Amino acid sequence: MKHISILGSTGSVGTQTLDVISHYPDQFKVVGLAGGHNVKLLLEQANKFRPSKVSVATKELAEELKLWIPTGTQVFYGDQGLLEIAAGTDASDVVTAVVGSQGLQPTLAAIQAGKNIGLANKETLVSAGHLVTAEAKRYDVKLIPIDSEHSAIFQCLNGESKKDIRKIMLTASGGSFRDFTRDQLKNVTVEQALKHPNWSMGAKITIDSATMVNKGLEVIEAHWLFELPYEQIEVLVHPESIIHSYVEFADYSIIAQLGNPDMRVPIQYALTYPSRMQTPTQPLDLAAIGKLTFREMDYVRFPCLKMAFDSGKAGGTTTTVFNAANEVAVARFLKGEIGFLQIEDIIADVLEKHETVSLPNLEQITAADTWARQTARIGR
């Protein structure tokens, strides 16, 4: 039986992970849950799965949770609580599903404690890919991607030689506004932006999908996961989200991974790898779908994706700054402080002001992240 800890258990990926686990109580045991601010849902999860440790965002929420938590479950909070769930249990695998760069420190702690990582927090590799991948090799732990695109590439490369790769293609749905012109984007609302056509995701990731920042973060993540130069990573718009990504090899053969847009499939594969099990999902019916369509990526229409590629090629702290500036800009948009197109303006302004530090250590990454957030809060 695999013991699992989940960082971000009350979010979209976290709840779907627990849904998968609930179908196989004889295969998985939940030993740690970190749930942020949603005390009500975390309590429900704790009562159902009886983990040894849980964590919430603040001391006040922890005190509230202690009044109702099942006997035998310890309660933690804050950054230290995330570290406790990541590294302080007997879990063999840690699913990192918190949103944003807050996932970096606990992911490193889990790796250093010898835990295999089910990686759904792409910002960890975006902010510090060189450190995270080096630590994973040092401690001989697996980084198994949960994002549907990276899971697809991971599956396509099973049994293949990396030297035979010509390129990898990450597919993109195009997000909430894939058919909007630039002029139409000027006055879009938060409510419109949160209506993703294909996927059920959290608010921040849904906005990132609409700006194509999410795909940009995935490009940077793919660079580190698969050890490929950016010149071998491309993006293709695929509105149906059936082909989750594909690999083209030296002989121009293409291997693709297909499935319905349901995150439980890549989540389960990360938990069961290298084995496969039946999932609580629906099978793919290509006849019912009828056709699949594709469009070339328009980098003028989606400037954030170009900024991501440029940031990745610049390397060092530039990707950290790209991610941090975006997190602040998205938060400001969700609060109604700025318009949708101002997200990309803020990111561009912060990147322009940044002086890249090559091969940064953790302290330099943290400093760059803090600077970018401060700068983004006062921008535009």
Phi, psi and chi 1 to 4 in degrees:
 res  aa     phi    psi   chi1   chi2   chi3   chi4
   1 MET       -  129.6  177.5  178.5  -75.6      -
   2 LYS   -83.9  134.5  -94.2 -171.2 -177.8  178.2
   3 HIS   -96.4  129.8  -72.6 -164.4      -      -
   4 ILE  -123.9  136.3  -49.9  -69.1      -      -
   5 SER  -114.2  147.2  -79.2      -      -      -
   6 ILE  -128.1  121.6  -56.6  171.6      -      -
   7 LEU   -94.5  116.9  -54.6  177.6      -      -
   8 GLY    92.7   42.1      -      -      -      -
   9 SER   -70.2  -21.0   67.1      -      -      -
  10 THR   -94.8   -1.4   56.4      -      -      -
  11 GLY   -85.6 -175.3      -      -      -      -
  12 SER   -60.7  -52.3  176.6      -      -      -
  13 VAL   -68.1  -39.0  170.5      -      -      -
  14 GLY   -61.8  -45.6      -      -      -      -
  15 THR   -67.0  -36.0   54.2      -      -      -
  16 GLN   -71.5  -32.0  -69.2  179.1   86.9      -
  17 THR   -62.6  -44.8  -59.3      -      -      -
  18 LEU   -67.3  -31.2  -71.1  171.9      -      -
  19 ASP   -63.3  -45.0  179.5   64.4      -      -
  20 VAL   -60.3  -48.6  169.0      -      -      -
  21 ILE   -60.6  -37.1  -72.3  172.5      -      -
  22 SER   -63.1  -22.8   68.7      -      -      -
  23 HIS   -81.5  -11.2  -73.9   80.2      -      -
  24 TYR  -135.3   64.1  -60.7  102.1      -      -
  25 PRO   -64.0  -18.9   22.8  -33.5      -      -
  26 ASP   -89.1   -6.3   58.2  -27.3      -      -
  27 GLN  -104.4  -30.9  -61.4  -73.6  -30.0      -
  28 PHE  -131.7  144.5  -55.4  108.4      -      -
  29 LYS  -127.6  127.4  176.9  176.5  174.4   53.1
  30 VAL   -84.6  122.9  176.5      -      -      -
  31 VAL  -114.5  -13.7  -65.0      -      -      -
  32 GLY  -152.0  137.3      -      -      -      -
  33 LEU  -136.0  129.2  -64.4  172.9      -      -
  34 ALA  -116.9  121.1      -      -      -      -
  35 GLY  -123.2   12.7      -      -      -      -
  36 GLY    65.7 -124.9      -      -      -      -
  37 HIS   -98.3  -13.3  -69.4   86.0      -      -
  38 ASN   -85.1   79.4 -165.5  -21.4      -      -
  39 VAL   -64.9  -40.5  171.8      -      -      -
  40 LYS   -59.4  -48.5 -179.3  179.9  177.8 -178.4
  41 LEU   -69.4  -39.6  179.8   53.4      -      -
  42 LEU   -61.4  -38.1 -178.7   59.8      -      -
  43 LEU   -64.5  -41.7 -178.5   59.8      -      -
  44 GLU   -59.8  -43.8  -68.4  175.2    7.7      -
  45 GLN   -64.6  -41.6  -65.9  173.0  -14.5      -
  46 ALA   -64.2  -39.8      -      -      -      -
  47 ASN   -66.5  -33.9  -80.2  -41.2      -      -
  48 LYS   -79.6  -42.8 -179.4  174.4 -178.9  178.2
  49 PHE  -103.6  -12.9  -66.2   96.5      -      -
  50 ARG    51.0   56.9  -59.7  -69.9  171.5  138.1
  51 PRO   -71.8  160.7   29.3  -35.7      -      -
  52 SER   -77.8  -25.7   58.9      -      -      -
  53 LYS  -141.8  142.3  -63.5  179.3  180.0 -178.7
  54 VAL  -133.8  160.4  -60.9      -      -      -
  55 SER  -142.7  146.1  177.9      -      -      -
  56 VAL  -127.0  177.6  -74.6      -      -      -
  57 ALA   -72.3  -38.8      -      -      -      -
  58 THR  -130.2  164.3   67.2      -      -      -
  59 LYS   -63.3  -38.7 -177.7  178.5 -178.8 -180.0
  60 GLU   -62.9  -43.1  -68.5   73.5   21.7      -
  61 LEU   -67.0  -34.9  -68.5  173.9      -      -
  62 ALA   -64.1  -42.6      -      -      -      -
  63 GLU   -63.4  -38.4  -66.1  -59.1  -35.5      -
  64 GLU   -65.1  -43.4  178.1 -175.5  -16.0      -
  65 LEU   -64.9  -36.1 -171.0   60.8      -      -
  66 LYS   -61.1  -23.8  -74.6  177.7 -178.0  177.1
  67 LEU   -69.2  -23.2  -62.7  174.2      -      -
  68 TRP  -124.2   -9.6  -52.0  101.9      -      -
  69 ILE   -66.6  145.7 -157.6   73.1      -      -
  70 PRO   -59.4  147.7  -21.8   31.8      -      -
  71 THR   -58.6  134.6  -58.1      -      -      -
  72 GLY    96.5   -7.6      -      -      -      -
  73 THR  -100.9  122.0  -61.5      -      -      -
  74 GLN   -83.9  145.9  -65.6  178.4  -86.5      -
  75 VAL  -114.4  131.6  178.9      -      -      -
  76 PHE  -127.3  174.5  -59.9   86.2      -      -
  77 TYR  -154.7  163.2   65.3   89.0      -      -
  78 GLY    68.6 -160.9      -      -      -      -
  79 ASP   -61.4  -38.7  -68.1  -19.7      -      -
  80 GLN   -65.9  -33.7 -170.4   58.8   42.0      -
  81 GLY   -64.8  -41.1      -      -      -      -
  82 LEU   -60.8  -42.4  -77.9  174.5      -      -
  83 LEU   -63.7  -37.3  -66.3  174.6      -      -
  84 GLU   -65.3  -43.7 -167.3   67.4   39.3      -
  85 ILE   -68.7  -35.1  -57.9  -55.2      -      -
  86 ALA   -71.1  -42.0      -      -      -      -
  87 ALA  -125.0   -9.5      -      -      -      -
  88 GLY  -102.8   19.1      -      -      -      -
  89 THR  -120.4 -179.8   73.9      -      -      -
  90 ASP   -93.1   21.7   66.0  -11.3      -      -
  91 ALA   -61.8  140.3      -      -      -      -
  92 SER   -88.6  -24.6   60.1      -      -      -
  93 ASP  -133.3  138.2  -64.9   69.4      -      -
  94 VAL  -121.4  122.5  176.2      -      -      -
  95 VAL   -90.0  116.4  173.7      -      -      -
  96 THR   -98.6   99.5   60.6      -      -      -
  97 ALA  -122.2   15.4      -      -      -      -
  98 VAL   -70.5  154.8  -68.8      -      -      -
  99 VAL   -95.2  133.4  175.7      -      -      -
 100 GLY    93.9 -175.2      -      -      -      -
 101 SER   -72.3   -8.0   57.6      -      -      -
 102 GLN   -63.3  -14.0   65.5  173.8  -35.0      -
 103 GLY   -78.6  -12.6      -      -      -      -
 104 LEU   -64.0  -56.5  172.8   56.7      -      -
 105 GLN   -60.7  -47.8  -66.1  -85.0   13.3      -
 106 PRO   -65.5  -31.7   15.9  -27.6      -      -
 107 THR   -65.8  -43.9  -59.0      -      -      -
 108 LEU   -61.1  -40.5  -76.3  171.2      -      -
 109 ALA   -63.8  -41.4      -      -      -      -
 110 ALA   -64.3  -41.9      -      -      -      -
 111 ILE   -61.4  -46.1  -70.4  170.4      -      -
 112 GLN   -67.8  -19.0  -69.5  159.8   -0.6      -
 113 ALA   -91.2    5.5      -      -      -      -
 114 GLY    83.5   16.9      -      -      -      -
 115 LYS   -86.6  138.9  -39.9  -70.7 -171.8 -177.0
 116 ASN   -73.3  146.6  -68.7  -42.8      -      -
 117 ILE  -112.4  123.2  -54.4  -62.4      -      -
 118 GLY   -92.3  104.2      -      -      -      -
 119 LEU   -94.7  107.6 -170.9   64.8      -      -
 120 ALA  -114.0   -3.0      -      -      -      -
 121 ASN   -99.9   86.6  172.9 -110.0      -      -
 122 LYS   -64.4  -25.9   59.3 -179.9   67.0   66.4
 123 GLU   -62.4  -22.8  -67.6   87.8   -8.3      -
 124 THR   -60.2  -47.1  -69.9      -      -      -
 125 LEU   -77.4  -30.7  -71.7 -176.8      -      -
 126 VAL   -64.5  -43.3  170.4      -      -      -
 127 SER   -77.5  -35.2  -65.4      -      -      -
 128 ALA  -149.8   48.1      -      -      -      -
 129 GLY   -57.8  -39.9      -      -      -      -
 130 HIS   -67.0  -35.0   63.6  -64.0      -      -
 131 LEU   -73.8  -44.5  -62.9 -179.7      -      -
 132 VAL   -65.9  -46.4  174.3      -      -      -
 133 THR   -67.1  -35.7   52.7      -      -      -
 134 ALA   -66.0  -41.5      -      -      -      -
 135 GLU   -67.2  -37.5  -72.2  -63.5  -88.0      -
 136 ALA   -61.7  -39.7      -      -      -      -
 137 LYS   -69.7  -40.6  -70.4  177.4 -178.7  176.7
 138 ARG   -61.8  -41.3  177.9 -175.7  174.4 -168.9
 139 TYR   -97.8    4.6  -72.4   93.4      -      -
 140 ASP    55.4   49.1 -167.0   27.0      -      -
 141 VAL  -113.8  157.3  -56.2      -      -      -
 142 LYS   -90.6  137.8  -63.7 -178.4  178.1   67.9
 143 LEU  -106.2  102.0  -68.1  177.1      -      -
 144 ILE  -106.6  117.4  -56.2  177.8      -      -
 145 PRO   -71.1  143.3   25.1  -32.3      -      -
 146 ILE  -107.7  -28.5  -76.8  178.1      -      -
 147 ASP   -49.5  137.6  -85.2  -18.0      -      -
 148 SER   -59.0  -37.8   61.0      -      -      -
 149 GLU   -68.0  -45.1  -64.2   82.2   -1.7      -
 150 HIS   -73.5  -33.7  -58.3   93.6      -      -
 151 SER   -61.4  -40.2  176.6      -      -      -
 152 ALA   -60.8  -48.7      -      -      -      -
 153 ILE   -62.0  -43.0  -60.3  -61.4      -      -
 154 PHE   -56.7  -43.8 -175.7   73.8      -      -
 155 GLN   -71.0  -38.7  -66.9  178.7   59.8      -
 156 CYS   -65.1  -26.4  -68.7      -      -      -
 157 LEU   -90.2   -3.5  -70.6  175.1      -      -
 158 ASN   -57.3  121.2  -82.7  -17.7      -      -
 159 GLY    80.7    1.3      -      -      -      -
 160 GLU  -103.5  157.5  -59.9  -70.2  -17.9      -
 161 SER   -91.6  130.6  173.1      -      -      -
 162 LYS   -62.9  -28.4 -162.9  171.2  -65.6 -177.1
 163 LYS   -69.5  -14.6   67.8  179.8  177.9   60.0
 164 ASP   -91.3   -0.2  -66.6  -28.5      -      -
 165 ILE   -74.6  129.7  -62.2  172.3      -      -
 166 ARG   -89.8  -45.6 -177.6  169.8  179.8  -92.5
 167 LYS  -164.3  160.6   64.9 -179.1  178.3 -177.2
 168 ILE  -114.4  144.9   62.1  174.1      -      -
 169 MET  -118.4  114.4 -173.9   69.0   77.2      -
 170 LEU   -89.3  124.7  -56.5  178.8      -      -
 171 THR   -87.9  150.9   55.7      -      -      -
 172 ALA  -133.7  133.4      -      -      -      -
 173 SER   -67.7  -28.0   69.2      -      -      -
 174 GLY   100.1  -13.5      -      -      -      -
 175 GLY    75.0 -169.7      -      -      -      -
 176 SER   -62.7  -28.6  -51.9      -      -      -
 177 PHE  -117.4   32.3  -55.4  130.8      -      -
 178 ARG   -63.1  -23.0   62.4 -168.3  177.7 -159.5
 179 ASP  -105.2    8.7  -62.5  -43.0      -      -
 180 PHE   -87.4  146.0  -78.6   42.9      -      -
 181 THR   -82.4  170.1   64.6      -      -      -
 182 ARG   -61.0  -39.4  -66.6  -75.0  -65.4  176.6
 183 ASP   -62.6  -38.9  -76.7  -19.2      -      -
 184 GLN   -68.3  -21.2  -70.1  173.7  -44.5      -
 185 LEU   -79.6  -13.4  -70.2  173.7      -      -
 186 LYS   -61.7  -33.9  -69.0  177.0 -179.1  176.4
 187 ASN  -120.7   21.3  -61.3  -52.1      -      -
 188 VAL   -68.8  151.8  -63.4      -      -      -
 189 THR   -99.7  166.0   65.9      -      -      -
 190 VAL   -60.2  -42.4  171.6      -      -      -
 191 GLU   -60.1  -40.9  -69.5   71.8   25.4      -
 192 GLN   -65.6  -42.2  -73.4  174.4  -60.2      -
 193 ALA   -65.6  -28.3      -      -      -      -
 194 LEU   -84.4    0.2  -70.1  174.8      -      -
 195 LYS   -97.3   83.5  -67.2  178.7 -179.6  176.3
 196 HIS   -74.3  136.2 -164.7  -76.4      -      -
 197 PRO   -70.6  -22.0   24.9  -33.8      -      -
 198 ASN  -124.1  -42.7  -61.2  -12.1      -      -
 199 TRP  -108.5  150.9  -65.0   94.5      -      -
 200 SER  -100.9  108.8  173.5      -      -      -
 201 MET  -137.7  170.8  -56.2 -177.9  -67.4      -
 202 GLY   -70.7  167.7      -      -      -      -
 203 ALA   -60.3  -47.4      -      -      -      -
 204 LYS   -62.8  -45.4 -167.4  -96.8 -176.9 -175.4
 205 ILE   -67.8  -34.1  -62.2  176.0      -      -
 206 THR   -65.0  -41.5  -55.3      -      -      -
 207 ILE   -65.1  -42.7  -57.9  -58.6      -      -
 208 ASP   -59.4  -33.9  -76.8   -8.5      -      -
 209 SER   -67.3  -38.3  179.2      -      -      -
 210 ALA   -68.9  -34.2      -      -      -      -
 211 THR   -86.1  -12.7   62.0      -      -      -
 212 MET    74.2    9.7 -152.0   59.3   73.4      -
 213 VAL   -61.5  -39.4  163.5      -      -      -
 214 ASN   -56.8  -42.0 -166.8   52.2      -      -
 215 LYS   -68.1  -35.8 -158.8   55.8   52.1  179.1
 216 GLY   -63.3  -41.7      -      -      -      -
 217 LEU   -62.7  -37.3  -61.6  175.9      -      -
 218 GLU   -66.9  -35.0  -70.9  172.9    3.6      -
 219 VAL   -61.5  -46.7  166.1      -      -      -
 220 ILE   -65.1  -41.4  -62.0  166.5      -      -
 221 GLU   -61.4  -42.3 -176.3 -178.4    6.1      -
 222 ALA   -63.1  -37.1      -      -      -      -
 223 HIS   -55.2  -43.1  163.5   75.0      -      -
 224 TRP   -81.3  -40.6  -68.8  110.2      -      -
 225 LEU   -63.7  -41.8  -83.2  173.1      -      -
 226 PHE  -108.8    5.0  -54.8  113.9      -      -
 227 GLU    52.3   51.1  -59.6  178.1  -65.5      -
 228 LEU  -119.8  144.3  -69.0  173.7      -      -
 229 PRO   -69.4  157.0   25.5  -33.8      -      -
 230 TYR   -63.2  -23.9  -72.1   96.6      -      -
 231 GLU   -66.6  -16.4  -70.2   73.7   17.8      -
 232 GLN  -103.4   12.4  -74.9 -177.7  -93.4      -
 233 ILE  -120.0  125.4  -55.4  170.7      -      -
 234 GLU  -130.4  166.8  -63.5 -177.5   15.9      -
 235 VAL  -129.2  137.2  176.9      -      -      -
 236 LEU  -131.1  132.5 -178.8   69.8      -      -
 237 VAL   -77.8  126.7  177.3      -      -      -
 238 HIS  -137.7   90.7  170.5   45.5      -      -
 239 PRO   -57.7  -30.2  -26.4   36.1      -      -
 240 GLU   -77.4  -16.8  -65.9   83.3    6.6      -
 241 SER    54.5   43.2  -63.6      -      -      -
 242 ILE  -100.2  -46.5  -62.8  -60.6      -      -
 243 ILE   -83.6  112.7  -64.6  177.7      -      -
 244 HIS   -82.9  -20.9  -63.4  -55.9      -      -
 245 SER   170.2  168.4  -77.7      -      -      -
 246 TYR  -150.0  164.9   64.9   78.5      -      -
 247 VAL  -118.8  131.3  179.6      -      -      -
 248 GLU  -105.7  131.9 -177.9  178.5  -51.9      -
 249 PHE  -101.1  176.2  -66.6   93.2      -      -
 250 ALA   -59.0  -29.6      -      -      -      -
 251 ASP   -90.0   10.8   60.2   -2.6      -      -
 252 TYR    71.7    7.0  -57.5  127.3      -      -
 253 SER   -68.1  145.3  -65.6      -      -      -
 254 ILE  -122.2  130.2  -71.3  175.9      -      -
 255 ILE  -114.7  124.3  -63.8  179.0      -      -
 256 ALA  -121.2  156.4      -      -      -      -
 257 GLN  -113.5  126.2 -170.5  -95.2  -27.2      -
 258 LEU  -116.7  153.4  -74.9   70.3      -      -
 259 GLY   174.7  165.9      -      -      -      -
 260 ASN   -64.2  153.0  -73.3  -44.2      -      -
 261 PRO   -73.9   82.3   23.7  -31.1      -      -
 262 ASP  -139.2  113.8 -170.1  -36.7      -      -
 263 MET   -64.9  -16.4  -78.9  -59.6  -60.8      -
 264 ARG   -66.0  -23.8  -69.2  175.4  -64.3  176.7
 265 VAL   -69.0  -55.0  175.2      -      -      -
 266 PRO   -65.7  -31.1   20.0  -31.7      -      -
 267 ILE   -61.6  -49.0  -71.3  168.4      -      -
 268 GLN   -64.2  -38.9 -179.4  168.9  -59.6      -
 269 TYR   -63.0  -38.3 -171.8   65.1      -      -
 270 ALA   -64.2  -34.5      -      -      -      -
 271 LEU   -76.4  -31.3  -65.3  178.1      -      -
 272 THR  -104.0   -9.1   63.6      -      -      -
 273 TYR   -48.8  135.3  176.0   80.1      -      -
 274 PRO   -91.2    8.2   33.9  -35.9      -      -
 275 SER   -86.7  165.4  -58.0      -      -      -
 276 ARG  -126.1  146.8  -66.2 -177.3 -174.2  -91.8
 277 MET  -134.4  159.7  -66.3  161.2   49.3      -
 278 GLN   -60.9  142.4 -173.7  173.8  -10.1      -
 279 THR  -111.0  159.8   69.4      -      -      -
 280 PRO   -81.5   38.3   30.4  -35.3      -      -
 281 THR  -118.2  176.9   62.6      -      -      -
 282 GLN   -95.2  143.9  -63.7  -60.7  -48.6      -
 283 PRO   -69.4  155.6   25.1  -33.2      -      -
 284 LEU   -80.6  128.6  176.3   63.6      -      -
 285 ASP  -114.9   92.4 -172.8  -17.8      -      -
 286 LEU   -66.0  -32.3  -74.8  173.4      -      -
 287 ALA   -64.0  -39.3      -      -      -      -
 288 ALA   -68.7  -35.3      -      -      -      -
 289 ILE   -69.0  -40.6  -67.1  168.8      -      -
 290 GLY    88.0  -51.3      -      -      -      -
 291 LYS  -154.2  155.6   65.0  177.8 -179.0  179.1
 292 LEU  -119.5  139.0  -57.2  176.1      -      -
 293 THR  -122.3  157.3   57.1      -      -      -
 294 PHE  -143.8  149.5  -51.7   91.8      -      -
 295 ARG  -138.2  147.5  -50.8  175.7 -163.0  167.8
 296 GLU   -66.7  148.2  -74.4 -171.0    5.5      -
 297 MET   -72.2  134.2  178.0   52.2   63.7      -
 298 ASP  -104.7  104.4 -176.7  -14.6      -      -
 299 TYR   -78.8  -12.8  -68.0   92.4      -      -
 300 VAL   -78.8  -42.0  175.1      -      -      -
 301 ARG   -65.9  -34.0  167.2   66.8  177.1   73.7
 302 PHE  -122.3   73.2  -64.6  108.5      -      -
 303 PRO   -64.6  -24.6   23.5  -34.2      -      -
 304 CYS   -63.7  -32.3  -71.5      -      -      -
 305 LEU   -68.0  -40.5 -178.7   54.7      -      -
 306 LYS   -63.8  -40.0 -176.0  177.9 -173.9  -55.4
 307 MET   -61.1  -35.6  -77.1 -171.0  -93.0      -
 308 ALA   -66.0  -46.2      -      -      -      -
 309 PHE   -58.6  -47.0  -91.5  103.0      -      -
 310 ASP   -62.9  -39.0  -68.7  -16.9      -      -
 311 SER   -65.1  -42.5  -63.8      -      -      -
 312 GLY   -61.5  -42.6      -      -      -      -
 313 LYS   -68.8  -33.2  -68.6  173.7 -177.7  176.7
 314 ALA   -68.4  -34.9      -      -      -      -
 315 GLY    71.8 -165.5      -      -      -      -
 316 GLY    57.5 -135.8      -      -      -      -
 317 THR   -79.1   -3.3   50.9      -      -      -
 318 THR   -63.3  -40.6  -50.8      -      -      -
 319 THR   -68.9  -34.3   53.2      -      -      -
 320 THR   -60.3  -45.1  -56.6      -      -      -
 321 VAL   -67.9  -41.3  166.7      -      -      -
 322 PHE   -56.1  -48.3  172.4   80.1      -      -
 323 ASN   -66.4  -46.7  174.5   67.8      -      -
 324 ALA   -64.2  -43.3      -      -      -      -
 325 ALA   -61.8  -39.6      -      -      -      -
 326 ASN   -65.9  -42.4  174.0   67.6      -      -
 327 GLU   -58.2  -43.5  -74.1 -172.2   20.9      -
 328 VAL   -68.0  -43.7  172.2      -      -      -
 329 ALA   -62.0  -42.2      -      -      -      -
 330 VAL   -64.5  -42.6  169.7      -      -      -
 331 ALA   -60.6  -39.6      -      -      -      -
 332 ARG   -67.2  -38.3  -68.3 -179.9   64.0 -174.1
 333 PHE   -64.8  -44.5  171.6   67.0      -      -
 334 LEU   -63.2  -27.9  -71.1  169.6      -      -
 335 LYS   -84.5   -5.6  -67.8  175.7 -176.6  175.5
 336 GLY    83.6   13.3      -      -      -      -
 337 GLU   -78.1  -29.7  -65.2  178.3    9.4      -
 338 ILE  -135.4  163.6   62.0  171.9      -      -
 339 GLY   -83.1  167.7      -      -      -      -
 340 PHE   -58.2  -47.0 -178.9   75.5      -      -
 341 LEU   -70.9  -16.6  -70.2  179.0      -      -
 342 GLN   -71.6  -16.8  -73.0  176.7  -77.4      -
 343 ILE   -57.9  -49.6  -64.9  173.5      -      -
 344 GLU   -69.0  -32.6   62.0 -166.8   47.9      -
 345 ASP   -63.3  -43.7  -67.3  -23.3      -      -
 346 ILE   -64.0  -45.3  -71.5  172.6      -      -
 347 ILE   -59.2  -46.0  -62.2  170.6      -      -
 348 ALA   -62.4  -42.3      -      -      -      -
 349 ASP   -62.7  -44.9  -74.9  -11.6      -      -
 350 VAL   -65.5  -42.6  176.4      -      -      -
 351 LEU   -62.4  -37.9  -75.9  171.8      -      -
 352 GLU   -64.4  -33.4 -173.1  176.1   -5.3      -
 353 LYS   -84.2  -11.6  -65.6  172.1 -177.4  174.5
 354 HIS   -83.0  139.8  175.8   58.2      -      -
 355 GLU  -107.1  114.5  -65.4 -176.6    8.8      -
 356 THR   -67.0  136.4  -59.0      -      -      -
 357 VAL  -105.8  119.6  177.6      -      -      -
 358 SER   -79.6  144.5  -60.1      -      -      -
 359 LEU    44.7   57.8  -67.3  175.5      -      -
 360 PRO   -71.8  151.1   28.9  -35.9      -      -
 361 ASN   -85.6  179.2   58.1   31.5      -      -
 362 LEU   -63.1  -37.7 -165.5   56.1      -      -
 363 GLU   -63.9  -41.4 -177.5  178.7   -8.6      -
 364 GLN   -69.4  -35.0  -69.5  169.5  -45.4      -
 365 ILE   -64.6  -44.5  -70.9  169.3      -      -
 366 THR   -62.6  -40.8  -58.1      -      -      -
 367 ALA   -64.9  -42.6      -      -      -      -
 368 ALA   -64.3  -40.0      -      -      -      -
 369 ASP   -62.3  -46.1 -177.3  -84.3      -      -
 370 THR   -63.4  -44.9  -59.8      -      -      -
 371 TRP   -60.4  -45.2  171.9   85.6      -      -
 372 ALA   -62.6  -39.7      -      -      -      -
 373 ARG   -65.9  -43.7  -69.5  174.6 -168.6  -82.5
 374 GLN   -62.1  -42.6  -66.8  170.8  -17.9      -
 375 THR   -67.0  -39.4  -53.3      -      -      -
 376 ALA   -69.0  -28.2      -      -      -      -
 377 ARG   -69.5  -24.0  -71.3 -171.1 -174.3  102.4
 378 ILE  -106.8   -1.0   59.5  175.1      -      -
 379 GLY   -78.0  143.5      -      -      -      -
 380 ARG    49.3      -  -58.4  -98.3  172.3  164.2
